[in-house]
C-alpha cells in the first residue's frame, strides 16, 4: 500500500529544480499526485503530495530531496 507524504520545499530558484525534485521522488519509487509552486523574488517554493512504497521512510525522502 502506498504511503502519502506532504512535502514542502524552499530554496533559491535555479534552472532544473522541478526536474531534480521529480527525479528524486521517482528514484524512491514515488508517485507525484499534486503540487503547487511559486517563485518570489528569486526564491522557489513548492508544496506537493507524493506517495511512496511502505518501506520508504521519512528520513530517506528527506535525504534524497536535500541532496538535490
MINU-40792 format. One record per residue: residue number from 1; residue in one letter; chain; x, y, z of N, C-alpha, C, O, CB in turn. Coordinates in steps of 0.2 Angstrom, whole numbers, plus 5000, padded with zeros to 4 digits. Glycine has a CB too. Layout:
BEGIN
NUM A A X Y Z X Y Z X Y Z X Y Z X Y Z
...
END
This chain:
BEGIN
1 X A 5004 4994 5000 5000 5000 5000 5004 5006 5000 5009 5006 5004 4995 5000 5006
2 X A 5003 5011 4996 5007 5017 4995 5006 5022 5002 5000 5022 5004 5005 5021 4989
3 X A 5011 5025 5004 5011 5029 5009 5012 5037 5007 5017 5038 5004 5017 5027 5014
4 X A 5007 5041 5008 5007 5048 5006 5011 5052 5010 5011 5051 5017 5000 5051 5005
5 X A 5015 5057 5007 5018 5062 5011 5016 5069 5008 5015 5070 5002 5026 5061 5010
6 X A 5016 5074 5013 5015 5081 5011 5022 5084 5011 5025 5084 5017 5010 5085 5015
7 X A 5025 5086 5006 5032 5089 5006 5032 5096 5004 5029 5098 4999 5036 5085 5001
8 X A 5036 5100 5008 5037 5107 5007 5044 5108 5005 5049 5106 5009 5034 5111 5013
9 X A 5046 5112 5000 5052 5113 4998 5053 5121 4997 5049 5124 4994 5054 5110 4991
10 X A 5059 5124 4999 5060 5131 4999 5068 5131 4997 5072 5128 5001 5058 5135 5005
11 X A 5069 5135 4992 5076 5136 4990 5077 5142 4985 5072 5144 4983 5079 5129 4986
12 X A 5083 5144 4984 5085 5149 4979 5083 5146 4973 5084 5140 4971 5092 5151 4979
13 X A 5079 5150 4969 5077 5147 4962 5083 5146 4958 5088 5149 4958 5072 5152 4959
14 X A 5082 5141 4954 5088 5139 4949 5084 5134 4943 5079 5131 4944 5093 5135 4952
15 X A 5088 5134 4938 5085 5130 4932 5086 5123 4934 5091 5121 4937 5090 5132 4926
16 X A 5081 5119 4933 5081 5112 4934 5078 5109 4941 5079 5103 4942 5087 5109 4933
17 X A 5076 5114 4945 5074 5112 4952 5068 5107 4952 5068 5102 4955 5073 5118 4956
18 X A 5063 5108 4948 5057 5104 4947 5059 5097 4945 5057 5092 4947 5052 5107 4943
19 X A 5064 5097 4939 5066 5091 4937 5070 5087 4942 5069 5081 4942 5070 5092 4930
20 X A 5074 5090 4946 5078 5087 4951 5074 5084 4956 5075 5078 4958 5083 5091 4954
21 X A 5069 5088 4959 5064 5085 4964 5060 5079 4961 5059 5074 4965 5059 5091 4966
22 X A 5057 5080 4955 5053 5074 4952 5058 5068 4951 5055 5063 4953 5051 5077 4945
23 X A 5064 5069 4949 5068 5063 4948 5070 5060 4955 5070 5054 4956 5075 5065 4945
24 X A 5071 5064 4960 5072 5061 4967 5066 5057 4969 5067 5051 4972 5074 5066 4972
25 X A 5060 5059 4968 5054 5056 4970 5053 5049 4966 5052 5044 4969 5048 5060 4969
26 X A 5054 5050 4960 5054 5044 4955 5059 5038 4957 5057 5033 4958 5055 5046 4948
27 X A 5065 5041 4959 5070 5036 4961 5069 5032 4967 5071 5027 4968 5077 5040 4962
28 X A 5064 5035 4971 5062 5031 4978 5056 5027 4976 5053 5024 4981 5061 5036 4983
29 X A 5054 5027 4970 5048 5023 4969 5041 5027 4970 5036 5024 4971 5047 5017 4972
30 X A 5042 5034 4971 5036 5038 4972 5032 5040 4967 5034 5040 4961 5039 5044 4976
31 X A 5026 5042 4968 5022 5045 4963 5019 5052 4965 5016 5052 4970 5015 5040 4962
32 X A 5021 5056 4961 5019 5063 4962 5011 5064 4961 5009 5063 4955 5023 5068 4958
33 X A 5007 5066 4966 5000 5066 4965 4998 5073 4964 4993 5074 4959 4997 5064 4971
34 X A 5000 5078 4967 4998 5085 4966 5004 5090 4968 5008 5088 4973 4991 5086 4970
35 X A 5004 5096 4965 5009 5101 4968 5007 5108 4966 5003 5109 4962 5016 5099 4964
36 X A 5010 5112 4970 5009 5119 4969 5016 5122 4969 5020 5121 4974 5004 5123 4974
37 X A 5018 5127 4965 5024 5130 4965 5024 5137 4964 5019 5140 4960 5029 5127 4960
38 X A 5029 5141 4967 5029 5148 4966 5036 5151 4967 5040 5148 4970 5024 5152 4972
39 X A 5037 5156 4963 5044 5159 4964 5043 5166 4966 5039 5170 4962 5048 5159 4957
40 X A 5046 5168 4971 5045 5175 4974 5052 5178 4975 5056 5176 4979 5041 5175 4980
41 X A 5054 5183 4972 5060 5187 4972 5066 5182 4973 5070 5183 4977 5060 5191 4979
42 X A 5066 5178 4968 5072 5173 4967 5071 5167 4972 5076 5163 4972 5078 5177 4968
43 X A 5066 5166 4976 5065 5160 4980 5060 5156 4977 5054 5158 4976 5064 5162 4987
44 X A 5062 5149 4977 5057 5144 4974 5054 5141 4980 5057 5139 4985 5061 5139 4970
45 X A 5047 5140 4980 5043 5136 4985 5039 5131 4981 5036 5133 4976 5039 5141 4989
46 X A 5038 5125 4984 5034 5120 4981 5031 5116 4987 5035 5114 4992 5038 5115 4977
47 X A 5025 5115 4986 5021 5110 4991 5018 5105 4987 5015 5106 4982 5016 5114 4995
48 X A 5020 5099 4989 5017 5093 4984 5015 5087 4989 5017 5087 4994 5023 5091 4980
49 X A 5011 5083 4986 5009 5077 4989 5012 5071 4984 5011 5071 4978 5001 5076 4989
50 X A 5015 5067 4987 5018 5061 4984 5017 5055 4988 5017 5055 4994 5026 5062 4983
51 X A 5016 5049 4985 5015 5043 4988 5021 5038 4987 5024 5038 4981 5009 5039 4986
52 X A 5023 5035 4992 5029 5030 4991 5027 5023 4994 5023 5022 4998 5035 5033 4996
53 X A 5031 5018 4992 5030 5012 4994 5031 5012 5002 5035 5016 5005 5035 5007 4991
54 X A 5028 5007 5005 5028 5006 5013 5035 5007 5016 5036 5009 5021 5024 5000 5015
55 X A 5040 5004 5012 5047 5003 5015 5051 5010 5015 5056 5010 5018 5051 4998 5012
56 X A 5048 5015 5011 5052 5021 5011 5050 5025 5017 5044 5026 5019 5050 5025 5004
57 X A 5055 5027 5021 5053 5031 5027 5055 5038 5026 5058 5040 5021 5057 5028 5033
58 X A 5052 5042 5031 5053 5050 5030 5060 5052 5030 5061 5056 5025 5050 5053 5036
59 X A 5065 5049 5033 5072 5051 5033 5075 5050 5026 5079 5054 5024 5076 5048 5039
60 X A 5073 5045 5023 5075 5043 5016 5073 5048 5011 5077 5050 5007 5073 5036 5014
61 X A 5066 5050 5012 5064 5055 5007 5067 5062 5009 5069 5065 5004 5056 5056 5008
62 X A 5068 5064 5015 5071 5070 5017 5078 5070 5014 5081 5075 5011 5071 5071 5024
63 X A 5082 5065 5015 5089 5065 5012 5090 5065 5005 5094 5069 5002 5093 5058 5015
64 X A 5085 5062 5001 5085 5062 4994 5084 5069 4991 5087 5071 4987 5080 5057 4991
65 X A 5079 5072 4995 5077 5079 4992 5082 5084 4994 5084 5089 4991 5070 5081 4995
66 X A 5085 5083 5000 5091 5088 5002 5097 5087 4997 5101 5092 4996 5093 5087 5009
67 X A 5098 5082 4995 5104 5080 4990 5103 5084 4984 5108 5086 4980 5104 5073 4989
68 X A 5097 5086 4982 5096 5090 4975 5095 5097 4977 5094 5101 4972 5090 5087 4972
END
